[in-house]
Amino acid sequence: MATFEGRPVTADDVLPLALTNLGHFTSMRVDADRTIRGLTLHMERLARDCRAVWGAELDTARVRDLVRAALEGHVTPCVVRVTVHDPGAEVGRRPGGERPGVLVTVRGAGGLPASPLRVRSVMYERDLPHVKHVGLFGALHARRTAQLAGGDDALFTGRDGLVSEGATWNAGFVDHDGTVVWPRAPVLPGVTMALLQRHAPGAAHRTVPLTLDRAKGMAAAFATNTAIGVRPLGAIDGTDFPAGHPVLSALRETYLSIPGETV
């Protein structure tokens, strides 16, 4: 079931979103105990992106109320998505006076840990990469390009040749000295990535520019987002990586041990 502003959604609520593709969102995994890791960070993202996209302040306490109501009766674990958009938006309308509302949708969650991804590199740069916006055409087209080339998903590289992120996930790597390496590039500041950087004791982290060749020379690689946690990359363009690297195991255990927050 989907709700908009706390009531069952109608076609009029979502048709403008489909036609204008203007809005932003966050997705959150709700665990079996009905808590969410990084809930505060997700609310901060929604508030920050609402200012960036709409120039408006978002009442995150109300968003939490709407999420709590939408989760009633749903089996957990699940993934809840909060999308902020204006049903009155039109392609030809000048900006100003927007009244964004909150769309909440819930779907089932896959099991953890997820199987390794074999990815293909695709040159693509997201618009406003710091915003988790609903403009997914380019990213999903890149994913389709990677899949048609035999991969499971796409790993983006920029026009400068540097690795950035995946279609719907942040990319991380493990150097041969055990250091966790994050690409220095315009990427979405992911919640799961932030949690790992804050909570992984004993693991050194650094953020550096990564060429594709340097990335392929790492000891291990992984993807992170709220739905998959820490997911190994089994290969990049045919260069294989071990799925069972001990640093990946430690990161996964660290992530799963982070206490969730009650909605």
C-alpha atoms as an extended CHARMM CRD file, in Angstrom:
* protein
*
       263  EXT
         1         1  MET       CA              0.0000000000        0.0000000000        0.0000000000  PROA      1               0.0000000000
         2         2  ALA       CA              1.1500000000        3.5240000000       -0.7720000000  PROA      2               0.0000000000
         3         3  THR       CA              0.0860000000        6.6470000000        1.0750000000  PROA      3               0.0000000000
         4         4  PHE       CA              0.3590000000       10.3220000000        0.2550000000  PROA      4               0.0000000000
         5         5  GLU       CA              0.1320000000       12.7150000000        3.1740000000  PROA      5               0.0000000000
         6         6  GLY       CA             -1.1450000000        9.8450000000        5.2990000000  PROA      6               0.0000000000
         7         7  ARG       CA             -4.0670000000        8.7430000000        3.0960000000  PROA      7               0.0000000000
         8         8  PRO       CA             -4.2960000000        6.0630000000        0.4000000000  PROA      8               0.0000000000
         9         9  VAL       CA             -2.5850000000        7.3440000000       -2.7140000000  PROA      9               0.0000000000
        10        10  THR       CA             -4.5820000000        8.3210000000       -5.8080000000  PROA      10              0.0000000000
        11        11  ALA       CA             -3.5330000000        8.6000000000       -9.4330000000  PROA      11              0.0000000000
        12        12  ASP       CA             -3.6890000000       12.3910000000       -9.1560000000  PROA      12              0.0000000000
        13        13  ASP       CA             -1.1520000000       12.2460000000       -6.3310000000  PROA      13              0.0000000000
        14        14  VAL       CA              1.4900000000       10.4170000000       -8.3350000000  PROA      14              0.0000000000
        15        15  LEU       CA              0.7500000000       11.1900000000      -12.0120000000  PROA      15              0.0000000000
        16        16  PRO       CA              2.5520000000       14.5530000000      -11.8650000000  PROA      16              0.0000000000
        17        17  LEU       CA              5.5590000000       12.7870000000      -10.3100000000  PROA      17              0.0000000000
        18        18  ALA       CA              5.6440000000       10.3640000000      -13.2430000000  PROA      18              0.0000000000
        19        19  LEU       CA              5.2850000000       13.1500000000      -15.8140000000  PROA      19              0.0000000000
        20        20  THR       CA              7.6940000000       15.7200000000      -14.3390000000  PROA      20              0.0000000000
        21        21  ASN       CA             10.1700000000       13.4370000000      -12.5210000000  PROA      21              0.0000000000
        22        22  LEU       CA             10.8010000000       16.1820000000       -9.9610000000  PROA      22              0.0000000000
        23        23  GLY       CA             11.3160000000       15.1770000000       -6.3420000000  PROA      23              0.0000000000
        24        24  HSD       CA             13.6700000000       13.4750000000       -3.9270000000  PROA      24              0.0000000000
        25        25  PHE       CA             13.5560000000       10.4510000000       -1.6650000000  PROA      25              0.0000000000
        26        26  THR       CA             15.2520000000        8.1430000000        0.7780000000  PROA      26              0.0000000000
        27        27  SER       CA             14.8800000000        4.3840000000        1.2030000000  PROA      27              0.0000000000
        28        28  MET       CA             15.2490000000        2.6980000000        4.5900000000  PROA      28              0.0000000000
        29        29  ARG       CA             15.4760000000       -0.9530000000        5.5770000000  PROA      29              0.0000000000
        30        30  VAL       CA             13.1680000000       -1.8110000000        8.4750000000  PROA      30              0.0000000000
        31        31  ASP       CA             14.5590000000       -4.8080000000       10.3430000000  PROA      31              0.0000000000
        32        32  ALA       CA             12.5810000000       -7.5760000000       12.0150000000  PROA      32              0.0000000000
        33        33  ASP       CA             12.5210000000       -5.6260000000       15.2960000000  PROA      33              0.0000000000
        34        34  ARG       CA             10.9470000000       -2.7020000000       13.3860000000  PROA      34              0.0000000000
        35        35  THR       CA             13.9760000000       -0.4430000000       13.8070000000  PROA      35              0.0000000000
        36        36  ILE       CA             16.0010000000        1.3810000000       11.1420000000  PROA      36              0.0000000000
        37        37  ARG       CA             19.7670000000        1.7770000000       11.1350000000  PROA      37              0.0000000000
        38        38  GLY       CA             20.7160000000        5.3860000000       10.4900000000  PROA      38              0.0000000000
        39        39  LEU       CA             17.1580000000        6.7050000000       10.7960000000  PROA      39              0.0000000000
        40        40  THR       CA             18.4080000000       10.0940000000       11.9940000000  PROA      40              0.0000000000
        41        41  LEU       CA             20.7260000000       10.3500000000        8.9930000000  PROA      41              0.0000000000
        42        42  HSD       CA             17.8560000000        9.4860000000        6.6410000000  PROA      42              0.0000000000
        43        43  MET       CA             15.7260000000       12.2630000000        8.1560000000  PROA      43              0.0000000000
        44        44  GLU       CA             18.6360000000       14.7030000000        7.8630000000  PROA      44              0.0000000000
        45        45  ARG       CA             18.9750000000       13.7540000000        4.1880000000  PROA      45              0.0000000000
        46        46  LEU       CA             15.2940000000       14.3750000000        3.5180000000  PROA      46              0.0000000000
        47        47  ALA       CA             15.4360000000       17.7820000000        5.2150000000  PROA      47              0.0000000000
        48        48  ARG       CA             18.6520000000       18.7670000000        3.4110000000  PROA      48              0.0000000000
        49        49  ASP       CA             17.3810000000       17.6470000000        0.0100000000  PROA      49              0.0000000000
        50        50  CYS       CA             14.0260000000       19.3490000000        0.5380000000  PROA      50              0.0000000000
        51        51  ARG       CA             15.8490000000       22.6370000000        0.9640000000  PROA      51              0.0000000000
        52        52  ALA       CA             17.9560000000       21.9270000000       -2.1330000000  PROA      52              0.0000000000
        53        53  VAL       CA             15.0810000000       20.8340000000       -4.3880000000  PROA      53              0.0000000000
        54        54  TRP       CA             12.1250000000       22.8440000000       -3.0940000000  PROA      54              0.0000000000
        55        55  GLY       CA             13.6200000000       25.6340000000       -0.9720000000  PROA      55              0.0000000000
        56        56  ALA       CA             11.3380000000       24.4230000000        1.8130000000  PROA      56              0.0000000000
        57        57  GLU       CA             11.7260000000       23.1020000000        5.3380000000  PROA      57              0.0000000000
        58        58  LEU       CA             10.5180000000       19.5640000000        5.9730000000  PROA      58              0.0000000000
        59        59  ASP       CA              8.9040000000       18.5020000000        9.2490000000  PROA      59              0.0000000000
        60        60  THR       CA             10.8320000000       15.2810000000        9.8550000000  PROA      60              0.0000000000
        61        61  ALA       CA              8.8630000000       14.4760000000       13.0160000000  PROA      61              0.0000000000
        62        62  ARG       CA              5.7490000000       14.3490000000       10.8550000000  PROA      62              0.0000000000
        63        63  VAL       CA              7.5870000000       12.2270000000        8.2850000000  PROA      63              0.0000000000
        64        64  ARG       CA              8.3440000000        9.7000000000       11.0250000000  PROA      64              0.0000000000
        65        65  ASP       CA              4.6450000000        9.6730000000       11.9910000000  PROA      65              0.0000000000
        66        66  LEU       CA              3.6920000000        8.9750000000        8.3730000000  PROA      66              0.0000000000
        67        67  VAL       CA              6.2710000000        6.1690000000        8.1000000000  PROA      67              0.0000000000
        68        68  ARG       CA              5.0700000000        4.6220000000       11.3600000000  PROA      68              0.0000000000
        69        69  ALA       CA              1.4750000000        4.6410000000       10.1210000000  PROA      69              0.0000000000
        70        70  ALA       CA              2.4390000000        3.1850000000        6.7330000000  PROA      70              0.0000000000
        71        71  LEU       CA              4.2850000000        0.3010000000        8.3960000000  PROA      71              0.0000000000
        72        72  GLU       CA              1.2860000000       -0.8510000000       10.4130000000  PROA      72              0.0000000000
        73        73  GLY       CA              0.3460000000       -4.3750000000        9.3640000000  PROA      73              0.0000000000
        74        74  HSD       CA              3.4390000000       -4.8880000000        7.1920000000  PROA      74              0.0000000000
        75        75  VAL       CA              5.6850000000       -7.8910000000        7.6790000000  PROA      75              0.0000000000
        76        76  THR       CA              9.2980000000       -7.0570000000        8.4640000000  PROA      76              0.0000000000
        77        77  PRO       CA             12.0110000000       -6.8890000000        7.2980000000  PROA      77              0.0000000000
        78        78  CYS       CA             10.9090000000       -4.5020000000        4.5890000000  PROA      78              0.0000000000
        79        79  VAL       CA             12.0830000000       -1.3980000000        2.7860000000  PROA      79              0.0000000000
        80        80  VAL       CA             10.1610000000        1.8450000000        3.2000000000  PROA      80              0.0000000000
        81        81  ARG       CA             10.6900000000        4.6580000000        0.7260000000  PROA      81              0.0000000000
        82        82  VAL       CA              9.8060000000        8.2710000000        1.4810000000  PROA      82              0.0000000000
        83        83  THR       CA              9.4300000000       10.4630000000       -1.6110000000  PROA      83              0.0000000000
        84        84  VAL       CA              8.9280000000       14.2130000000       -1.3330000000  PROA      84              0.0000000000
        85        85  HSD       CA              7.2620000000       15.8020000000       -4.3460000000  PROA      85              0.0000000000
        86        86  ASP       CA              4.6740000000       18.3860000000       -5.3330000000  PROA      86              0.0000000000
        87        87  PRO       CA              1.5630000000       16.9280000000       -7.0260000000  PROA      87              0.0000000000
        88        88  GLY       CA              0.9360000000       20.3600000000       -8.5220000000  PROA      88              0.0000000000
        89        89  ALA       CA              4.2520000000       20.4680000000      -10.3460000000  PROA      89              0.0000000000
        90        90  GLU       CA              4.0880000000       21.0590000000      -14.0970000000  PROA      90              0.0000000000
        91        91  VAL       CA              6.8370000000       21.0750000000      -16.6990000000  PROA      91              0.0000000000
        92        92  GLY       CA              5.9350000000       24.5370000000      -17.9610000000  PROA      92              0.0000000000
        93        93  ARG       CA              5.2750000000       26.1870000000      -14.6100000000  PROA      93              0.0000000000
        94        94  ARG       CA              7.7580000000       28.6720000000      -13.2070000000  PROA      94              0.0000000000
        95        95  PRO       CA              9.2250000000       27.6440000000       -9.8290000000  PROA      95              0.0000000000
        96        96  GLY       CA              7.8470000000       29.2580000000       -6.7120000000  PROA      96              0.0000000000
        97        97  GLY       CA              5.0520000000       28.4410000000       -4.2880000000  PROA      97              0.0000000000
        98        98  GLU       CA              5.7310000000       24.7090000000       -4.3420000000  PROA      98              0.0000000000
        99        99  ARG       CA              3.9360000000       22.6380000000       -1.7230000000  PROA      99              0.0000000000
       100       100  PRO       CA              5.7960000000       19.3220000000       -1.5110000000  PROA      100             0.0000000000
       101       101  GLY       CA              4.0230000000       16.4120000000        0.1280000000  PROA      101             0.0000000000
       102       102  VAL       CA              5.1720000000       13.0520000000        1.4310000000  PROA      102             0.0000000000
       103       103  LEU       CA              4.6060000000        9.7800000000       -0.4440000000  PROA      103             0.0000000000
       104       104  VAL       CA              5.3760000000        6.6060000000        1.5420000000  PROA      104             0.0000000000
       105       105  THR       CA              5.6670000000        3.1730000000       -0.0940000000  PROA      105             0.0000000000
       106       106  VAL       CA              6.6420000000       -0.1730000000        1.4260000000  PROA      106             0.0000000000
       107       107  ARG       CA              8.0780000000       -3.2800000000       -0.2360000000  PROA      107             0.0000000000
       108       108  GLY       CA              9.6300000000       -6.5170000000        0.9070000000  PROA      108             0.0000000000
       109       109  ALA       CA             13.3330000000       -6.6930000000        1.7410000000  PROA      109             0.0000000000
       110       110  GLY       CA             15.8160000000       -9.2480000000        0.4800000000  PROA      110             0.0000000000
       111       111  GLY       CA             17.8670000000      -11.3820000000        2.8050000000  PROA      111             0.0000000000
       112       112  LEU       CA             21.2840000000      -10.4050000000        4.1430000000  PROA      112             0.0000000000
       113       113  PRO       CA             24.0260000000      -10.9350000000        3.1830000000  PROA      113             0.0000000000
       114       114  ALA       CA             23.3510000000      -10.5160000000       -0.5200000000  PROA      114             0.0000000000
       115       115  SER       CA             25.2660000000      -12.4630000000       -3.1620000000  PROA      115             0.0000000000
       116       116  PRO       CA             28.2530000000      -10.7990000000       -4.8940000000  PROA      116             0.0000000000
       117       117  LEU       CA             27.6370000000       -8.4040000000       -7.7840000000  PROA      117             0.0000000000
       118       118  ARG       CA             29.5570000000       -8.6330000000      -11.0410000000  PROA      118             0.0000000000
       119       119  VAL       CA             29.6090000000       -5.1040000000      -12.4320000000  PROA      119             0.0000000000
       120       120  ARG       CA             30.5900000000       -3.4210000000      -15.6650000000  PROA      120             0.0000000000
       121       121  SER       CA             32.0590000000        0.0760000000      -15.8000000000  PROA      121             0.0000000000
       122       122  VAL       CA             29.8930000000        2.6460000000      -17.5840000000  PROA      122             0.0000000000
       123       123  MET       CA             30.7400000000        6.3140000000      -18.0730000000  PROA      123             0.0000000000
       124       124  TYR       CA             27.9520000000        8.2640000000      -16.4100000000  PROA      124             0.0000000000
       125       125  GLU       CA             27.6470000000       11.2560000000      -14.0870000000  PROA      125             0.0000000000
       126       126  ARG       CA             24.4330000000       11.8730000000      -12.1400000000  PROA      126             0.0000000000
       127       127  ASP       CA             22.7840000000       15.2940000000      -12.0670000000  PROA      127             0.0000000000
       128       128  LEU       CA             23.1060000000       16.8920000000       -8.6170000000  PROA      128             0.0000000000
       129       129  PRO       CA             24.9650000000       13.8670000000       -7.2610000000  PROA      129             0.0000000000
       130       130  HSD       CA             24.7230000000       15.1190000000       -3.6570000000  PROA      130             0.0000000000
       131       131  VAL       CA             20.8940000000       14.9120000000       -3.8190000000  PROA      131             0.0000000000
       132       132  LYS       CA             19.0130000000       11.6110000000       -3.7520000000  PROA      132             0.0000000000
       133       133  HSD       CA             16.5470000000       12.7450000000       -6.3920000000  PROA      133             0.0000000000
       134       134  VAL       CA             14.0000000000       10.8050000000       -8.4240000000  PROA      134             0.0000000000
       135       135  GLY       CA             15.7510000000       11.4490000000      -11.7590000000  PROA      135             0.0000000000
       136       136  LEU       CA             16.7930000000        7.8220000000      -12.2190000000  PROA      136             0.0000000000
       137       137  PHE       CA             16.6020000000        7.4790000000      -15.9990000000  PROA      137             0.0000000000
       138       138  GLY       CA             20.3140000000        7.9350000000      -16.6220000000  PROA      138             0.0000000000
       139       139  ALA       CA             21.3870000000        5.6460000000      -13.7900000000  PROA      139             0.0000000000
       140       140  LEU       CA             18.9680000000        2.8980000000      -14.7830000000  PROA      140             0.0000000000
       141       141  HSD       CA             19.9270000000        3.2400000000      -18.4450000000  PROA      141             0.0000000000
       142       142  ALA       CA             23.5540000000        2.7750000000      -17.3960000000  PROA      142             0.0000000000
       143       143  ARG       CA             22.5390000000       -0.3010000000      -15.4040000000  PROA      143             0.0000000000
       144       144  ARG       CA             20.7590000000       -1.7030000000      -18.4560000000  PROA      144             0.0000000000
       145       145  THR       CA             23.8690000000       -1.0320000000      -20.5450000000  PROA      145             0.0000000000
       146       146  ALA       CA             25.9470000000       -2.9900000000      -18.0240000000  PROA      146             0.0000000000
       147       147  GLN       CA             23.4560000000       -5.8430000000      -17.9470000000  PROA      147             0.0000000000
       148       148  LEU       CA             23.3740000000       -6.1020000000      -21.7290000000  PROA      148             0.0000000000
       149       149  ALA       CA             27.1660000000       -6.4120000000      -21.5450000000  PROA      149             0.0000000000
       150       150  GLY       CA             26.8240000000       -9.3710000000      -19.1780000000  PROA      150             0.0000000000
       151       151  GLY       CA             27.0590000000       -7.6610000000      -15.7950000000  PROA      151             0.0000000000
       152       152  ASP       CA             24.6460000000       -7.4590000000      -12.8850000000  PROA      152             0.0000000000
       153       153  ASP       CA             24.9340000000       -3.7070000000      -12.4250000000  PROA      153             0.0000000000
       154       154  ALA       CA             26.8960000000       -0.5940000000      -13.4290000000  PROA      154             0.0000000000
       155       155  LEU       CA             29.8840000000        1.0340000000      -11.7660000000  PROA      155             0.0000000000
       156       156  PHE       CA             30.0570000000        4.6630000000      -12.8700000000  PROA      156             0.0000000000
       157       157  THR       CA             33.1550000000        6.4280000000      -14.0970000000  PROA      157             0.0000000000
       158       158  GLY       CA             33.2690000000       10.1490000000      -14.8620000000  PROA      158             0.0000000000
       159       159  ARG       CA             34.5960000000       11.9710000000      -17.8810000000  PROA      159             0.0000000000
       160       160  ASP       CA             37.7990000000       12.3950000000      -15.8670000000  PROA      160             0.0000000000
       161       161  GLY       CA             38.1930000000        8.6040000000      -15.7830000000  PROA      161             0.0000000000
       162       162  LEU       CA             37.6340000000        8.3560000000      -12.0350000000  PROA      162             0.0000000000
       163       163  VAL       CA             35.3690000000        5.7960000000      -10.3820000000  PROA      163             0.0000000000
       164       164  SER       CA             32.4270000000        7.3090000000       -8.5040000000  PROA      164             0.0000000000
       165       165  GLU       CA             29.4720000000        5.1160000000       -7.4680000000  PROA      165             0.0000000000
       166       166  GLY       CA             27.0130000000        2.4840000000       -8.5910000000  PROA      166             0.0000000000
       167       167  ALA       CA             23.5360000000        2.8830000000      -10.0290000000  PROA      167             0.0000000000
       168       168  THR       CA             21.8460000000        2.7920000000       -6.6120000000  PROA      168             0.0000000000
       169       169  TRP       CA             24.7600000000        2.2480000000       -4.2260000000  PROA      169             0.0000000000
       170       170  ASN       CA             28.0510000000        3.6130000000       -3.0090000000  PROA      170             0.0000000000
       171       171  ALA       CA             31.2220000000        1.8090000000       -4.0240000000  PROA      171             0.0000000000
       172       172  GLY       CA             33.9960000000        0.9430000000       -1.5880000000  PROA      172             0.0000000000
       173       173  PHE       CA             37.2960000000       -0.8770000000       -1.9130000000  PROA      173             0.0000000000
       174       174  VAL       CA             39.8430000000       -2.6080000000        0.3180000000  PROA      174             0.0000000000
       175       175  ASP       CA             43.5130000000       -1.8920000000       -0.3410000000  PROA      175             0.0000000000
       176       176  HSD       CA             46.1600000000       -4.5860000000        0.1020000000  PROA      176             0.0000000000
       177       177  ASP       CA             47.1110000000       -3.1630000000        3.5100000000  PROA      177             0.0000000000
       178       178  GLY       CA             43.5200000000       -3.5710000000        4.7420000000  PROA      178             0.0000000000
       179       179  THR       CA             42.5650000000        0.0940000000        4.4000000000  PROA      179             0.0000000000
       180       180  VAL       CA             38.9820000000        0.8160000000        3.3410000000  PROA      180             0.0000000000
       181       181  VAL       CA             39.1080000000        3.1440000000        0.3360000000  PROA      181             0.0000000000
       182       182  TRP       CA             36.2100000000        5.3200000000       -0.8550000000  PROA      182             0.0000000000
       183       183  PRO       CA             36.2670000000        7.0910000000       -4.2400000000  PROA      183             0.0000000000
       184       184  ARG       CA             36.8530000000       10.8440000000       -4.1430000000  PROA      184             0.0000000000
       185       185  ALA       CA             34.3410000000       11.9450000000       -6.7400000000  PROA      185             0.0000000000
       186       186  PRO       CA             30.9000000000       13.5900000000       -6.9120000000  PROA      186             0.0000000000
       187       187  VAL       CA             28.7780000000       10.8780000000       -5.2450000000  PROA      187             0.0000000000
       188       188  LEU       CA             25.6590000000       10.6120000000       -3.1500000000  PROA      188             0.0000000000
       189       189  PRO       CA             26.6290000000       10.8090000000        0.5400000000  PROA      189             0.0000000000
       190       190  GLY       CA             25.1770000000        7.4170000000        1.4360000000  PROA      190             0.0000000000
       191       191  VAL       CA             23.7830000000        6.6470000000        4.8750000000  PROA      191             0.0000000000
       192       192  THR       CA             25.2770000000        3.1420000000        4.9790000000  PROA      192             0.0000000000
       193       193  MET       CA             28.6520000000        4.5090000000        3.9250000000  PROA      193             0.0000000000
       194       194  ALA       CA             28.4810000000        7.1220000000        6.6980000000  PROA      194             0.0000000000
       195       195  LEU       CA             27.5620000000        4.4950000000        9.2970000000  PROA      195             0.0000000000
       196       196  LEU       CA             30.4940000000        2.3080000000        8.2860000000  PROA      196             0.0000000000
       197       197  GLN       CA             32.8860000000        5.2430000000        8.4700000000  PROA      197             0.0000000000
       198       198  ARG       CA             31.6410000000        6.0880000000       11.9630000000  PROA      198             0.0000000000
       199       199  HSD       CA             31.3060000000        2.6300000000       13.4740000000  PROA      199             0.0000000000
       200       200  ALA       CA             34.0200000000        0.4280000000       11.9820000000  PROA      200             0.0000000000
       201       201  PRO       CA             36.5800000000        0.2580000000       14.8180000000  PROA      201             0.0000000000
       202       202  GLY       CA             40.0810000000       -0.7990000000       13.8870000000  PROA      202             0.0000000000
       203       203  ALA       CA             39.4990000000       -0.1600000000       10.1770000000  PROA      203             0.0000000000
       204       204  ALA       CA             41.3450000000        2.7430000000        8.5750000000  PROA      204             0.0000000000
       205       205  HSD       CA             39.3270000000        4.6850000000        6.0060000000  PROA      205             0.0000000000
       206       206  ARG       CA             40.5390000000        7.0910000000        3.3770000000  PROA      206             0.0000000000
       207       207  THR       CA             38.9340000000        8.8550000000        0.4340000000  PROA      207             0.0000000000
       208       208  VAL       CA             41.0900000000        9.1680000000       -2.6800000000  PROA      208             0.0000000000
       209       209  PRO       CA             40.6960000000        9.6460000000       -6.4540000000  PROA      209             0.0000000000
       210       210  LEU       CA             40.4640000000        6.1940000000       -8.0210000000  PROA      210             0.0000000000
       211       211  THR       CA             41.0760000000        5.4530000000      -11.6580000000  PROA      211             0.0000000000
       212       212  LEU       CA             39.3940000000        2.3630000000      -13.0120000000  PROA      212             0.0000000000
       213       213  ASP       CA             42.7250000000        0.5760000000      -13.2710000000  PROA      213             0.0000000000
       214       214  ARG       CA             43.6020000000        1.4080000000       -9.6700000000  PROA      214             0.0000000000
       215       215  ALA       CA             40.1760000000        0.2120000000       -8.5200000000  PROA      215             0.0000000000
       216       216  LYS       CA             40.6700000000       -3.0820000000      -10.3470000000  PROA      216             0.0000000000
       217       217  GLY       CA             43.9960000000       -3.4630000000       -8.5590000000  PROA      217             0.0000000000
       218       218  MET       CA             42.4400000000       -3.4020000000       -5.0880000000  PROA      218             0.0000000000
       219       219  ALA       CA             42.2810000000       -6.4620000000       -2.8550000000  PROA      219             0.0000000000
       220       220  ALA       CA             38.4690000000       -6.3990000000       -2.6000000000  PROA      220             0.0000000000
       221       221  ALA       CA             35.4930000000       -4.2770000000       -3.5910000000  PROA      221             0.0000000000
       222       222  PHE       CA             31.9630000000       -3.8260000000       -2.2780000000  PROA      222             0.0000000000
       223       223  ALA       CA             28.6810000000       -1.9830000000       -2.6660000000  PROA      223             0.0000000000
       224       224  THR       CA             26.6980000000       -0.3650000000        0.1510000000  PROA      224             0.0000000000
       225       225  ASN       CA             23.1670000000        0.8800000000        0.5770000000  PROA      225             0.0000000000
       226       226  THR       CA             20.3770000000        0.5040000000        3.0900000000  PROA      226             0.0000000000
       227       227  ALA       CA             18.7640000000       -2.4850000000        1.3780000000  PROA      227             0.0000000000
       228       228  ILE       CA             21.9150000000       -4.5790000000        0.8880000000  PROA      228             0.0000000000
       229       229  GLY       CA             24.1800000000       -3.4420000000        3.7070000000  PROA      229             0.0000000000
       230       230  VAL       CA             27.6630000000       -4.5050000000        2.6010000000  PROA      230             0.0000000000
       231       231  ARG       CA             27.5760000000       -6.5090000000       -0.6320000000  PROA      231             0.0000000000
       232       232  PRO       CA             30.7850000000       -7.8270000000       -2.2280000000  PROA      232             0.0000000000
       233       233  LEU       CA             31.6340000000       -6.9670000000       -5.8050000000  PROA      233             0.0000000000
       234       234  GLY       CA             32.6750000000      -10.2450000000       -7.3850000000  PROA      234             0.0000000000
       235       235  ALA       CA             34.1400000000       -8.6200000000      -10.4860000000  PROA      235             0.0000000000
       236       236  ILE       CA             34.6420000000       -5.3360000000      -12.3220000000  PROA      236             0.0000000000
       237       237  ASP       CA             34.8150000000       -5.7440000000      -16.1140000000  PROA      237             0.0000000000
       238       238  GLY       CA             36.0180000000       -9.3250000000      -15.7380000000  PROA      238             0.0000000000
       239       239  THR       CA             38.5970000000       -8.5710000000      -13.0240000000  PROA      239             0.0000000000
       240       240  ASP       CA             37.6290000000      -10.8940000000      -10.1770000000  PROA      240             0.0000000000
       241       241  PHE       CA             37.5890000000      -10.0360000000       -6.4720000000  PROA      241             0.0000000000
       242       242  PRO       CA             37.2780000000      -12.3620000000       -3.4560000000  PROA      242             0.0000000000
       243       243  ALA       CA             33.8520000000      -12.2620000000       -1.8430000000  PROA      243             0.0000000000
       244       244  GLY       CA             35.1830000000      -13.5690000000        1.4670000000  PROA      244             0.0000000000
       245       245  HSD       CA             37.8950000000      -11.0030000000        2.1790000000  PROA      245             0.0000000000
       246       246  PRO       CA             38.2270000000      -10.6100000000        5.9850000000  PROA      246             0.0000000000
       247       247  VAL       CA             37.8080000000       -6.8310000000        5.8730000000  PROA      247             0.0000000000
       248       248  LEU       CA             34.5000000000       -7.2550000000        4.0470000000  PROA      248             0.0000000000
       249       249  SER       CA             33.3790000000       -9.7430000000        6.6880000000  PROA      249             0.0000000000
       250       250  ALA       CA             34.3560000000       -7.2750000000        9.4350000000  PROA      250             0.0000000000
       251       251  LEU       CA             32.5070000000       -4.4240000000        7.7280000000  PROA      251             0.0000000000
       252       252  ARG       CA             29.3990000000       -6.5600000000        7.3160000000  PROA      252             0.0000000000
       253       253  GLU       CA             29.4720000000       -7.6220000000       10.9710000000  PROA      253             0.0000000000
       254       254  THR       CA             30.0070000000       -4.0240000000       12.0480000000  PROA      254             0.0000000000
       255       255  TYR       CA             27.0530000000       -2.8380000000       10.0020000000  PROA      255             0.0000000000
       256       256  LEU       CA             24.7300000000       -5.5320000000       11.3360000000  PROA      256             0.0000000000
       257       257  SER       CA             25.7750000000       -4.7450000000       14.9060000000  PROA      257             0.0000000000
       258       258  ILE       CA             24.8170000000       -1.0580000000       14.6780000000  PROA      258             0.0000000000
       259       259  PRO       CA             21.6930000000       -0.5480000000       16.7880000000  PROA      259             0.0000000000
       260       260  GLY       CA             18.6080000000        0.5190000000       14.8940000000  PROA      260             0.0000000000
       261       261  GLU       CA             16.4430000000        3.4780000000       15.8260000000  PROA      261             0.0000000000
       262       262  THR       CA             12.7360000000        3.1800000000       16.5100000000  PROA      262             0.0000000000
       263       263  VAL       CA             10.5340000000        5.0390000000       14.0910000000  PROA      263             0.0000000000
